Amino acid sequence: MMASLLVFVFVGMLMTCLQIIDAQPLGVCYGRNGNNLPSSQDVVNLYKANGITNMRVYDPIPETLNALKGSNISIILDISNDNLQSFSTDPKAAENWVIANIKSYFPQVKFKYISVGNEVSPKNVGTSQFVPFVLPALRNVQQAITKFRMQNQVKATTTIDTGLLTNTYPPAKSVFSDDVTSFINPIIGFLKQNNLPLLANIYPYYGYIGNPDQVPLPYALFTQKKPDPTGYHNLFDAMLDATYYAVEKAGGDNVQIVVAESGWPSDGGFGASMKNAGTYYRNLISHVKLGAGTPHKPEKAIETYLFAMFDENIKIGAETEKYFGVFHPDKTQKYNLTFN
């Protein structure tokens, strides 16, 4: 009887450990828009040296994928928006991409999610032309992954931003805007049907600078002591839960949301400073590692990817875009963060 009890306890402890290992809640995005960045092999070594076990990469660069072989680092790999049209109309094009960039490296490279497009939106003039192609491209990529029997390890999905939402305060009232539902609802239905997650880029920084009179800086930086009137202590949780509520109302109950990017710039614009960025990254890491979840999803691990590994000195857009790194290009830390 005692032996059976000990076996039962051991199995229970083992399952708990496996669940913790499987959750792997923290990663860092590896952007390459800099002319002074380390080699891919040096970057992979830097991830390993700092105990970072998850990476997002935005292009299937052979140098990066070869460096990742045998590293035990799980990755999100993006399919660029420019590929969506051809992948949506030609299943063979999607299949050939999967063969060249996933199957050729699998299982030595631990692919976790394939993001079929990033932040495509009917409301964004820069990406609206890709709207008709996301869902059919997603279907064709998932079909190819399944054809090569990788579907248990590799999940196809897409990445959205919070600009698709409206009525986000309080978070429980959040919905997708009427002008995006015909785009996003079928995607959510596909993800639910195939037990796939949704990736979302969650940036309290932009929420703060967009409305600093109504959004206190401590609320955005996880340093506010008292909850707001809706019971939220920080903007990150409020934005994530607003996304969950909208997804559920669009028919996506039980669709997991992965925070595929979140960060704060150290320079280049309003609210951007080393102090604010360091505070944000430290508190976000602590929040994710605590495992307490959000008010709407208590005790649910928040798989989160910090943006980004390095400052990227040739990145286009707002000046702040160049200063989201948690490491300097010389591989030294900016904020003395602990990732594991």
Summary of the structure (lengths in Angstrom):
residues: 340
radius of gyration: 20.0
end to end distance: 38.6
largest distance: 68.0
contacts: 1131
relative contact order: 0.13
helix: 44%
strand: 16%
